Amino acid sequence: MLDFAKFTKYSKPGPRYTSYPTALEFSDSFGYDEYIQKLESQDSSRPLSLYFHLPFCKNACYFCGCNVVFTSKEDKMLRYMEYLKRELKILSSHVDCKRDVIQMHFGGGTPTFFSASQLKEVIDEIKSFFPNFVDGAEISCEIDPRHIDEDQMRVMSESGFNRVSFGLQDFNEKVQQAVHRIQPYGISKDAMDLARKYNMVSVNVDLIYGLPFQTLETFKETLALSLTLNPDRFAIFNYAHVPWLKKTMRKIDETTLPLPDEKLQIMQYTIDFLTSNGYKMIGMDHFAKPEDELFQAIEKGELHRNFQGYTTKGGADLIGVGLTSIGEGVDYYAQNHKDMKEYEAAIDADKLPFERGISLNEDDLIRQYVIMELMSNFKLDIKRFEKLYNVEFKTYFADAIEALKPFAEEELLTMNDDFIECSETGTLLIRNIAMPFDAYMKKHAASSKTFSKTV
């Protein structure tokens, strides 16, 4: 068992590292012309990963950190669809759309807030611009079980979608009321049955720990109920309470949030419970059955991480389409406008709705590799790194090695000339272990209102 008192000292603000550098470093100093140049100079032999942001939700879930537009008006959704189509047309003049597509993801918001016919219209439009989806492409959609019907699932299945992710969060009624998301077990069970009926290859369920009124005992019940759905993967997220960034989070009474000690007990129990029921821990927060391709990838040290989560689809350029979407190339990140009026104005001017981003320098790329290896595979092959980047690890990262010594002394990781490798317990603190390699952390260290707590 964990020494929880010892672990709570590691509870401090830190990035989740869906990217490095993190989105905090994006700025308008990376301009539109530079972004277009990056797009147009992409290696056409590299495959594409596509992300589409469908931002609409009917009501606010108070825990949500996504970029969401709350509406129930049909005309707003229809208008957005038209702008998406126009964005694709502009994009096609800057990107070789005949490249292989190996991954596509619909995120939100609630993508299934769009009707079956609307979803089909959007998907058909995408495929008219990007015709070369490879066999076995990973095509996925985030789904709120409260907003899915058989027609929608049929359209996705017939359009090649093979993965879905259901947001469950928590089954306890008191917790659901506190976060403004009432979702009885039966609704989630019906959604799972639909996914199985329409042959989704992989079904993921999302749970969140650290929500108001949660305790170890209530979360045990949520886990037990979730297991009866027999998902292929679990994503168990540590709630990121950032009310200075997300106004809806201010509706949560902070005195009802579980303390770090309780959250660690929940996470430890979750690991023990899921591993004893046939799942393996994959990367940060994720669990999968041993036959899952994610588990096979981590066994080979080939797991990757991007804005869409953990994936086996490395080596692709990510194109973000829609409001607030983020794209990623070999040496840049680019984000679209978050404000709908600005998003529309850019497209009206026949420009991509790009707002800000960052061009990565050599140091960024070196640190990105190290951080993403640790975040994905809990392990860094130092010799492989040195061969790739032609730098001596001990010299380049002398300060980081020094900062990691306490983790080694507490047996949270093993560090030698060949590897840095997290222990099973150390994986719970992988964000803390990655942070010493982050060159931008020093400027954020004084602020408690930058990142969510790591524990």
SEVEX-518101 format. One record per residue (C-alpha): x, y, z; chain; residue number from 0. Coordinates in steps of 0.05 Angstrom, whole numbers, plus 5000, padded with zeros to 4 digits. Example, Ala and Ser with C-alpha at 12.3 -4.5 7.8 and 13.67 -1.06 7.14 Angstrom:
<sites>
- 5246 | 4910 | 5156 | A | 0
- 5273 | 4979 | 5143 | A | 1
</sites>
This chain:
<sites>
- 5000 | 5000 | 5000 | A | 0
- 5020 | 5072 | 4988 | A | 1
- 5046 | 5117 | 5043 | A | 2
- 4992 | 5169 | 5029 | A | 3
- 5020 | 5221 | 5077 | A | 4
- 5086 | 5218 | 5039 | A | 5
- 5051 | 5223 | 4972 | A | 6
- 5009 | 5284 | 4987 | A | 7
- 5072 | 5326 | 4988 | A | 8
- 5075 | 5316 | 4913 | A | 9
- 5007 | 5349 | 4904 | A | 10
- 5026 | 5412 | 4866 | A | 11
- 5006 | 5446 | 4801 | A | 12
- 5033 | 5412 | 4740 | A | 13
- 5018 | 5401 | 4666 | A | 14
- 4983 | 5339 | 4638 | A | 15
- 5031 | 5341 | 4578 | A | 16
- 4983 | 5328 | 4522 | A | 17
- 5036 | 5370 | 4487 | A | 18
- 5105 | 5397 | 4500 | A | 19
- 5112 | 5456 | 4501 | A | 20
- 5043 | 5462 | 4534 | A | 21
- 4988 | 5506 | 4507 | A | 22
- 5009 | 5560 | 4556 | A | 23
- 5068 | 5574 | 4511 | A | 24
- 5025 | 5584 | 4449 | A | 25
- 5025 | 5656 | 4426 | A | 26
- 5011 | 5702 | 4367 | A | 27
- 5086 | 5709 | 4356 | A | 28
- 5076 | 5647 | 4314 | A | 29
- 5037 | 5681 | 4259 | A | 30
- 4989 | 5662 | 4204 | A | 31
- 5039 | 5664 | 4147 | A | 32
- 5088 | 5620 | 4186 | A | 33
- 5032 | 5570 | 4200 | A | 34
- 5012 | 5567 | 4127 | A | 35
- 5085 | 5556 | 4108 | A | 36
- 5089 | 5498 | 4158 | A | 37
- 5026 | 5467 | 4129 | A | 38
- 5049 | 5473 | 4057 | A | 39
- 5118 | 5445 | 4071 | A | 40
- 5094 | 5382 | 4106 | A | 41
- 5124 | 5317 | 4082 | A | 42
- 5070 | 5286 | 4038 | A | 43
- 5095 | 5216 | 4056 | A | 44
- 5073 | 5227 | 4128 | A | 45
- 5002 | 5205 | 4143 | A | 46
- 4948 | 5250 | 4173 | A | 47
- 4909 | 5249 | 4237 | A | 48
- 4845 | 5292 | 4236 | A | 49
- 4810 | 5323 | 4295 | A | 50
- 4742 | 5356 | 4289 | A | 51
- 4713 | 5398 | 4346 | A | 52
- 4637 | 5397 | 4351 | A | 53
- 4629 | 5445 | 4409 | A | 54
- 4555 | 5444 | 4426 | A | 55
- 4523 | 5421 | 4491 | A | 56
- 4453 | 5432 | 4517 | A | 57
- 4473 | 5442 | 4590 | A | 58
- 4537 | 5453 | 4630 | A | 59
- 4570 | 5396 | 4668 | A | 60
- 4606 | 5436 | 4723 | A | 61
- 4669 | 5393 | 4721 | A | 62
- 4680 | 5402 | 4646 | A | 63
- 4744 | 5435 | 4622 | A | 64
- 4728 | 5431 | 4548 | A | 65
- 4713 | 5489 | 4502 | A | 66
- 4638 | 5486 | 4496 | A | 67
- 4581 | 5527 | 4467 | A | 68
- 4516 | 5518 | 4505 | A | 69
- 4455 | 5519 | 4460 | A | 70
- 4393 | 5481 | 4440 | A | 71
- 4382 | 5521 | 4376 | A | 72
- 4384 | 5482 | 4312 | A | 73
- 4404 | 5542 | 4270 | A | 74
- 4469 | 5551 | 4308 | A | 75
- 4489 | 5480 | 4294 | A | 76
- 4470 | 5485 | 4220 | A | 77
- 4510 | 5549 | 4214 | A | 78
- 4571 | 5516 | 4246 | A | 79
- 4566 | 5458 | 4197 | A | 80
- 4570 | 5507 | 4139 | A | 81
- 4632 | 5540 | 4168 | A | 82
- 4664 | 5473 | 4179 | A | 83
- 4654 | 5457 | 4105 | A | 84
- 4684 | 5524 | 4085 | A | 85
- 4743 | 5513 | 4132 | A | 86
- 4756 | 5446 | 4098 | A | 87
- 4756 | 5479 | 4030 | A | 88
- 4807 | 5531 | 4051 | A | 89
- 4849 | 5477 | 4085 | A | 90
- 4850 | 5437 | 4020 | A | 91
- 4889 | 5492 | 3986 | A | 92
- 4946 | 5487 | 4037 | A | 93
- 4949 | 5412 | 4052 | A | 94
- 4957 | 5352 | 4008 | A | 95
- 4890 | 5320 | 4024 | A | 96
- 4907 | 5257 | 3985 | A | 97
- 4954 | 5234 | 4040 | A | 98
- 4935 | 5172 | 4079 | A | 99
- 4890 | 5186 | 4138 | A | 100
- 4905 | 5138 | 4196 | A | 101
- 4864 | 5170 | 4251 | A | 102
- 4803 | 5215 | 4259 | A | 103
- 4768 | 5237 | 4322 | A | 104
- 4705 | 5276 | 4336 | A | 105
- 4709 | 5314 | 4402 | A | 106
- 4667 | 5365 | 4437 | A | 107
- 4623 | 5388 | 4466 | A | 108
- 4575 | 5333 | 4450 | A | 109
- 4587 | 5309 | 4379 | A | 110
- 4523 | 5268 | 4381 | A | 111
- 4483 | 5331 | 4396 | A | 112
- 4481 | 5332 | 4320 | A | 113
- 4428 | 5287 | 4289 | A | 114
- 4443 | 5225 | 4250 | A | 115
- 4432 | 5260 | 4183 | A | 116
- 4475 | 5319 | 4205 | A | 117
- 4532 | 5273 | 4227 | A | 118
- 4528 | 5237 | 4160 | A | 119
- 4531 | 5303 | 4123 | A | 120
- 4593 | 5325 | 4161 | A | 121
- 4627 | 5257 | 4152 | A | 122
- 4612 | 5255 | 4077 | A | 123
- 4641 | 5325 | 4069 | A | 124
- 4704 | 5305 | 4105 | A | 125
- 4714 | 5244 | 4061 | A | 126
- 4703 | 5285 | 3999 | A | 127
- 4765 | 5325 | 4017 | A | 128
- 4804 | 5268 | 4050 | A | 129
- 4788 | 5206 | 4008 | A | 130
- 4845 | 5161 | 4030 | A | 131
- 4827 | 5132 | 4098 | A | 132
- 4871 | 5070 | 4105 | A | 133
- 4844 | 5002 | 4123 | A | 134
- 4845 | 4998 | 4199 | A | 135
- 4844 | 5073 | 4209 | A | 136
- 4825 | 5092 | 4280 | A | 137
- 4760 | 5131 | 4274 | A | 138
- 4730 | 5151 | 4340 | A | 139
- 4678 | 5195 | 4373 | A | 140
- 4666 | 5221 | 4443 | A | 141
- 4594 | 5206 | 4464 | A | 142
- 4550 | 5230 | 4521 | A | 143
- 4506 | 5169 | 4534 | A | 144
- 4448 | 5217 | 4547 | A | 145
- 4452 | 5240 | 4474 | A | 146
- 4458 | 5179 | 4429 | A | 147
- 4406 | 5140 | 4390 | A | 148
- 4407 | 5080 | 4344 | A | 149
- 4405 | 5122 | 4280 | A | 150
- 4467 | 5160 | 4301 | A | 151
- 4505 | 5097 | 4320 | A | 152
- 4485 | 5065 | 4254 | A | 153
- 4511 | 5125 | 4215 | A | 154
- 4577 | 5123 | 4251 | A | 155
- 4585 | 5048 | 4241 | A | 156
- 4568 | 5052 | 4167 | A | 157
- 4617 | 5111 | 4160 | A | 158
- 4675 | 5071 | 4188 | A | 159
- 4676 | 5093 | 4260 | A | 160
- 4705 | 5036 | 4301 | A | 161
- 4717 | 5067 | 4370 | A | 162
- 4674 | 5106 | 4417 | A | 163
- 4686 | 5137 | 4485 | A | 164
- 4629 | 5144 | 4535 | A | 165
- 4631 | 5196 | 4590 | A | 166
- 4606 | 5162 | 4654 | A | 167
- 4644 | 5204 | 4706 | A | 168
- 4609 | 5177 | 4768 | A | 169
- 4545 | 5137 | 4782 | A | 170
- 4532 | 5165 | 4851 | A | 171
- 4469 | 5207 | 4851 | A | 172
- 4495 | 5258 | 4901 | A | 173
- 4558 | 5268 | 4860 | A | 174
- 4518 | 5274 | 4796 | A | 175
- 4473 | 5327 | 4826 | A | 176
- 4533 | 5367 | 4850 | A | 177
- 4565 | 5368 | 4781 | A | 178
- 4498 | 5380 | 4744 | A | 179
- 4500 | 5315 | 4704 | A | 180
- 4444 | 5266 | 4720 | A | 181
- 4459 | 5201 | 4684 | A | 182
- 4428 | 5137 | 4712 | A | 183
- 4463 | 5071 | 4700 | A | 184
- 4409 | 5047 | 4652 | A | 185
- 4424 | 5103 | 4603 | A | 186
- 4498 | 5084 | 4601 | A | 187
- 4480 | 5010 | 4593 | A | 188
- 4435 | 5026 | 4534 | A | 189
- 4491 | 5065 | 4501 | A | 190
- 4540 | 5008 | 4511 | A | 191
- 4490 | 4958 | 4482 | A | 192
- 4484 | 5002 | 4420 | A | 193
- 4560 | 5005 | 4412 | A | 194
- 4564 | 4930 | 4415 | A | 195
- 4506 | 4920 | 4367 | A | 196
- 4540 | 4964 | 4316 | A | 197
- 4607 | 4928 | 4323 | A | 198
- 4650 | 4983 | 4353 | A | 199
- 4719 | 4951 | 4357 | A | 200
- 4736 | 4987 | 4422 | A | 201
- 4693 | 5021 | 4473 | A | 202
- 4725 | 5066 | 4525 | A | 203
- 4691 | 5094 | 4587 | A | 204
- 4713 | 5156 | 4623 | A | 205
- 4709 | 5163 | 4699 | A | 206
- 4732 | 5222 | 4741 | A | 207
- 4758 | 5220 | 4812 | A | 208
- 4764 | 5281 | 4856 | A | 209
- 4692 | 5305 | 4844 | A | 210
- 4649 | 5336 | 4900 | A | 211
- 4623 | 5287 | 4953 | A | 212
- 4664 | 5229 | 4925 | A | 213
- 4694 | 5181 | 4975 | A | 214
- 4732 | 5117 | 4967 | A | 215
- 4668 | 5079 | 4984 | A | 216
- 4624 | 5115 | 4933 | A | 217
- 4677 | 5107 | 4879 | A | 218
- 4682 | 5032 | 4893 | A | 219
- 4608 | 5028 | 4874 | A | 220
- 4619 | 5068 | 4811 | A | 221
- 4677 | 5022 | 4790 | A | 222
- 4636 | 4959 | 4804 | A | 223
- 4578 | 4985 | 4761 | A | 224
- 4625 | 5008 | 4706 | A | 225
- 4657 | 4939 | 4703 | A | 226
- 4589 | 4907 | 4688 | A | 227
- 4590 | 4946 | 4622 | A | 228
- 4653 | 4907 | 4602 | A | 229
- 4689 | 4965 | 4567 | A | 230
- 4752 | 4951 | 4528 | A | 231
- 4787 | 5010 | 4560 | A | 232
- 4779 | 5055 | 4621 | A | 233
- 4803 | 5127 | 4626 | A | 234
- 4804 | 5148 | 4699 | A | 235
- 4818 | 5222 | 4703 | A | 236
- 4840 | 5263 | 4762 | A | 237
- 4790 | 5322 | 4764 | A | 238
- 4826 | 5386 | 4745 | A | 239
- 4794 | 5441 | 4787 | A | 240
- 4812 | 5506 | 4751 | A | 241
- 4755 | 5555 | 4767 | A | 242
- 4799 | 5614 | 4747 | A | 243
- 4796 | 5586 | 4676 | A | 244
- 4727 | 5554 | 4674 | A | 245
- 4669 | 5594 | 4701 | A | 246
- 4623 | 5534 | 4709 | A | 247
- 4672 | 5504 | 4759 | A | 248
- 4658 | 5562 | 4805 | A | 249
- 4590 | 5530 | 4817 | A | 250
- 4626 | 5473 | 4854 | A | 251
- 4632 | 5480 | 4929 | A | 252
- 4707 | 5469 | 4940 | A | 253
- 4695 | 5446 | 5012 | A | 254
- 4661 | 5384 | 4983 | A | 255
- 4721 | 5362 | 4941 | A | 256
- 4760 | 5302 | 4967 | A | 257
- 4829 | 5317 | 4996 | A | 258
- 4893 | 5291 | 4962 | A | 259
- 4898 | 5234 | 5012 | A | 260
- 4828 | 5209 | 4994 | A | 261
- 4842 | 5217 | 4919 | A | 262
- 4905 | 5176 | 4925 | A | 263
- 4867 | 5121 | 4961 | A | 264
- 4815 | 5123 | 4905 | A | 265
- 4870 | 5117 | 4852 | A | 266
- 4906 | 5061 | 4889 | A | 267
- 4841 | 5022 | 4897 | A | 268
- 4824 | 5035 | 4823 | A | 269
- 4890 | 5006 | 4801 | A | 270
- 4883 | 4945 | 4846 | A | 271
- 4810 | 4934 | 4826 | A | 272
- 4819 | 4940 | 4751 | A | 273
- 4884 | 4899 | 4749 | A | 274
- 4850 | 4844 | 4789 | A | 275
- 4794 | 4845 | 4738 | A | 276
- 4837 | 4835 | 4677 | A | 277
- 4858 | 4905 | 4658 | A | 278
- 4929 | 4933 | 4652 | A | 279
- 4951 | 5004 | 4667 | A | 280
- 4970 | 5041 | 4603 | A | 281
- 5004 | 5109 | 4607 | A | 282
- 4974 | 5160 | 4654 | A | 283
- 4902 | 5148 | 4676 | A | 284
- 4887 | 5093 | 4625 | A | 285
- 4872 | 5018 | 4631 | A | 286
- 4861 | 4967 | 4577 | A | 287
- 4852 | 4893 | 4568 | A | 288
- 4917 | 4855 | 4553 | A | 289
- 4895 | 4840 | 4481 | A | 290
- 4885 | 4915 | 4468 | A | 291
- 4933 | 4947 | 4418 | A | 292
- 4951 | 5001 | 4469 | A | 293
- 4978 | 4948 | 4517 | A | 294
- 5016 | 4915 | 4461 | A | 295
- 5046 | 4982 | 4443 | A | 296
- 5070 | 4998 | 4513 | A | 297
- 5101 | 4928 | 4518 | A | 298
- 5143 | 4948 | 4457 | A | 299
- 5155 | 5019 | 4482 | A | 300
- 5117 | 5046 | 4422 | A | 301
- 5058 | 5082 | 4455 | A | 302
- 5047 | 5154 | 4434 | A | 303
- 5010 | 5213 | 4464 | A | 304
- 4976 | 5272 | 4431 | A | 305
- 4916 | 5317 | 4441 | A | 306
- 4870 | 5258 | 4427 | A | 307
- 4901 | 5217 | 4483 | A | 308
- 4942 | 5154 | 4479 | A | 309
- 4949 | 5122 | 4411 | A | 310
- 4990 | 5072 | 4371 | A | 311
- 4986 | 5119 | 4311 | A | 312
- 5052 | 5156 | 4315 | A | 313
- 5088 | 5193 | 4260 | A | 314
- 5027 | 5230 | 4234 | A | 315
- 5013 | 5304 | 4225 | A | 316
- 4952 | 5325 | 4265 | A | 317
- 4904 | 5374 | 4232 | A | 318
- 4854 | 5408 | 4278 | A | 319
- 4789 | 5431 | 4246 | A | 320
- 4735 | 5472 | 4279 | A | 321
- 4729 | 5521 | 4337 | A | 322
- 4790 | 5519 | 4385 | A | 323
- 4819 | 5456 | 4352 | A | 324
- 4894 | 5444 | 4358 | A | 325
- 4939 | 5417 | 4304 | A | 326
- 5009 | 5389 | 4310 | A | 327
- 5066 | 5381 | 4260 | A | 328
- 5137 | 5357 | 4267 | A | 329
- 5160 | 5424 | 4295 | A | 330
- 5098 | 5465 | 4311 | A | 331
- 5031 | 5469 | 4346 | A | 332
- 4973 | 5511 | 4319 | A | 333
- 4906 | 5529 | 4351 | A | 334
- 4843 | 5556 | 4320 | A | 335
- 4802 | 5613 | 4349 | A | 336
- 4763 | 5599 | 4413 | A | 337
- 4713 | 5655 | 4400 | A | 338
- 4658 | 5637 | 4350 | A | 339
- 4654 | 5707 | 4320 | A | 340
- 4729 | 5708 | 4308 | A | 341
- 4727 | 5637 | 4280 | A | 342
- 4673 | 5657 | 4231 | A | 343
- 4706 | 5723 | 4213 | A | 344
- 4771 | 5688 | 4192 | A | 345
- 4733 | 5640 | 4147 | A | 346
- 4692 | 5697 | 4118 | A | 347
- 4759 | 5729 | 4100 | A | 348
- 4778 | 5664 | 4064 | A | 349
- 4831 | 5647 | 4115 | A | 350
- 4840 | 5588 | 4162 | A | 351
- 4813 | 5605 | 4232 | A | 352
- 4883 | 5602 | 4262 | A | 353
- 4895 | 5644 | 4325 | A | 354
- 4961 | 5624 | 4357 | A | 355
- 5013 | 5571 | 4363 | A | 356
- 5087 | 5557 | 4372 | A | 357
- 5145 | 5538 | 4328 | A | 358
- 5190 | 5488 | 4364 | A | 359
- 5265 | 5500 | 4370 | A | 360
- 5317 | 5445 | 4378 | A | 361
- 5313 | 5446 | 4454 | A | 362
- 5237 | 5440 | 4451 | A | 363
- 5243 | 5379 | 4407 | A | 364
- 5294 | 5346 | 4452 | A | 365
- 5253 | 5358 | 4514 | A | 366
- 5189 | 5338 | 4479 | A | 367
- 5218 | 5270 | 4463 | A | 368
- 5239 | 5257 | 4535 | A | 369
- 5174 | 5281 | 4566 | A | 370
- 5129 | 5243 | 4517 | A | 371
- 5169 | 5179 | 4525 | A | 372
- 5160 | 5183 | 4601 | A | 373
- 5086 | 5202 | 4596 | A | 374
- 5071 | 5147 | 4546 | A | 375
- 5116 | 5089 | 4566 | A | 376
- 5138 | 5107 | 4637 | A | 377
- 5208 | 5094 | 4613 | A | 378
- 5264 | 5129 | 4575 | A | 379
- 5317 | 5092 | 4535 | A | 380
- 5375 | 5139 | 4545 | A | 381
- 5421 | 5107 | 4494 | A | 382
- 5367 | 5110 | 4441 | A | 383
- 5355 | 5184 | 4458 | A | 384
- 5429 | 5200 | 4453 | A | 385
- 5433 | 5166 | 4385 | A | 386
- 5372 | 5204 | 4359 | A | 387
- 5394 | 5274 | 4383 | A | 388
- 5470 | 5268 | 4386 | A | 389
- 5473 | 5297 | 4456 | A | 390
- 5500 | 5269 | 4522 | A | 391
- 5440 | 5259 | 4567 | A | 392
- 5477 | 5268 | 4634 | A | 393
- 5506 | 5335 | 4612 | A | 394
- 5445 | 5362 | 4577 | A | 395
- 5398 | 5344 | 4634 | A | 396
- 5443 | 5351 | 4694 | A | 397
- 5392 | 5394 | 4732 | A | 398
- 5335 | 5346 | 4716 | A | 399
- 5376 | 5286 | 4740 | A | 400
- 5390 | 5322 | 4805 | A | 401
- 5316 | 5338 | 4813 | A | 402
- 5298 | 5265 | 4803 | A | 403
- 5344 | 5238 | 4857 | A | 404
- 5291 | 5242 | 4912 | A | 405
- 5244 | 5201 | 4868 | A | 406
- 5299 | 5149 | 4860 | A | 407
- 5313 | 5148 | 4935 | A | 408
- 5240 | 5135 | 4949 | A | 409
- 5240 | 5079 | 4897 | A | 410
- 5191 | 5115 | 4851 | A | 411
- 5239 | 5106 | 4793 | A | 412
- 5303 | 5072 | 4774 | A | 413
- 5357 | 5114 | 4741 | A | 414
- 5422 | 5090 | 4710 | A | 415
- 5465 | 5103 | 4649 | A | 416
- 5417 | 5066 | 4603 | A | 417
- 5346 | 5079 | 4628 | A | 418
- 5300 | 5120 | 4670 | A | 419
- 5242 | 5074 | 4689 | A | 420
- 5184 | 5088 | 4736 | A | 421
- 5164 | 5037 | 4788 | A | 422
- 5091 | 5016 | 4790 | A | 423
- 5080 | 5066 | 4846 | A | 424
- 5119 | 5120 | 4809 | A | 425
- 5071 | 5118 | 4751 | A | 426
- 5020 | 5152 | 4796 | A | 427
- 5067 | 5212 | 4798 | A | 428
- 5088 | 5212 | 4725 | A | 429
- 5070 | 5286 | 4716 | A | 430
- 5117 | 5303 | 4774 | A | 431
- 5172 | 5259 | 4744 | A | 432
- 5165 | 5292 | 4676 | A | 433
- 5165 | 5364 | 4702 | A | 434
- 5241 | 5370 | 4715 | A | 435
- 5252 | 5363 | 4640 | A | 436
- 5205 | 5422 | 4625 | A | 437
- 5245 | 5484 | 4610 | A | 438
- 5184 | 5529 | 4618 | A | 439
- 5164 | 5507 | 4688 | A | 440
- 5209 | 5558 | 4724 | A | 441
- 5169 | 5617 | 4698 | A | 442
- 5104 | 5585 | 4721 | A | 443
- 5130 | 5560 | 4788 | A | 444
- 5106 | 5621 | 4827 | A | 445
- 5035 | 5616 | 4803 | A | 446
- 4985 | 5568 | 4835 | A | 447
- 4933 | 5586 | 4782 | A | 448
- 4967 | 5557 | 4722 | A | 449
- 4958 | 5482 | 4723 | A | 450
- 4914 | 5432 | 4760 | A | 451
- 4943 | 5393 | 4819 | A | 452
- 4982 | 5331 | 4802 | A | 453
- 4951 | 5292 | 4860 | A | 454
</sites>
